[in-house]
Amino acid sequence: MLESGLIHTEIQRKWLKKLREVKADFQAHSEKNDLESRFPYENIDWLIKEGYTLLTVPTEYGGEGATIEDMVILQSYLGEIDGATALSIGWHLSVVGQLYAEEMWEQPLLEKFAEEIKEGALINRAVSEAETGSPTRGGKPSTHAIKEQDSYILNGVKTFTSMSPALTHFLVSGYDETSGQFGFFLVEKDTPGLSIAETWNVMGMRATESHDLVLEDVSIPAENFVEVAGKGPKRPNGWMLHIPSVYLGIAQAAADYAKDFAQHHSPNSIEGTIADLPTVQQSVGEMESLLLSARGFLWSTARIYHEAPEAPVWNETSASKILVMNQGLQVVDIAMRIVGAKSLEMERPLQRYYRDMRAGLHNPPMQDAAYTNIAKSELRLF
């Protein structure tokens, strides 16, 4: 997949080489991590040590200065290796990329946090709540903050906090009762009153350990109210393309597994392998066509962000996730049909790819919301 002319930057070549070298090591614990809902600590530790977490930090802050396109391509391959690892670290890359590209914090804090990333800091936004559902539907957070002199006191519970066992920093969405403003509060993991409730027991992306974040009278400095909602220019967030990138990688892994199986499976009812059967060849051709179109659309959308930064890519950004998810699900389904009943065996990765792909349906944006926003744009209803 990634040997094509689409690979064209030094960052891409450098990291693809490094990731290929650790592919077997990364996959060594995938089955166990999935079955036990265990976070891929070894993989994340390697990524931190090698500097992958600095990928989307600008060079002027000591990072790699990767573009959205670089991130998308590398995350696609990492998703192919291990979906839970890729989705987990992707949230960090996405948050960091947006923070620095849009200079969302004060300069001293951006400088300080870049140094902390060099020391191993990991960050994710904590947005979802049981009461509000998906953040893409516009629900207001019930997590609230009360200002007391030079501090804020936070209370609330956040769900779907991916990578929770490894995070050092949380960007918590909340409501400032003093000013009436909504925004994000920066909270460090060791702050008294912060805890992780181990609630994550789902069928897909089990190893992300996306537990609940619990905040009970958490006191933080007033300056840690770092982002106020509604401030700054309104623009699509291309860094969120890390999500479809991961699922594109999982779909590619499923297709590769099915092709390898077809080339080696030889039941005694036929001569040769099932790869010689026209019906299997048709299925392989269909899988590859779906992957080619999904990859081309996603990667071209990512490239627009740095080649034409002023271009209005709202529709492309929303559609990328939907197209990749729907076509990726088709790819996994076809792959399982090629492999047959053996695809359901727990010791084979296809059943994990299927479950992990289904999880992607519930990452933002939701399909109906994306379609509605695209339609409003086309009908000029905004």
Helices and strands as residue ranges (DSSP letters): H 10-21, H 23-27, H 30-36, H 41-50, G 52-54, G 59-61, H 68-81, H 83-101, H 107-118, E 123-126, G 135-137, E 144-148, E 151-161, E 169-176, E 181-188, E 194-197, G 206-208, E 211-221, G 222-224, E 225-228, G 238-241, H 242-264, G 274-276, H 278-307, H 314-339, G 340-344, H 350-360, H 367-378
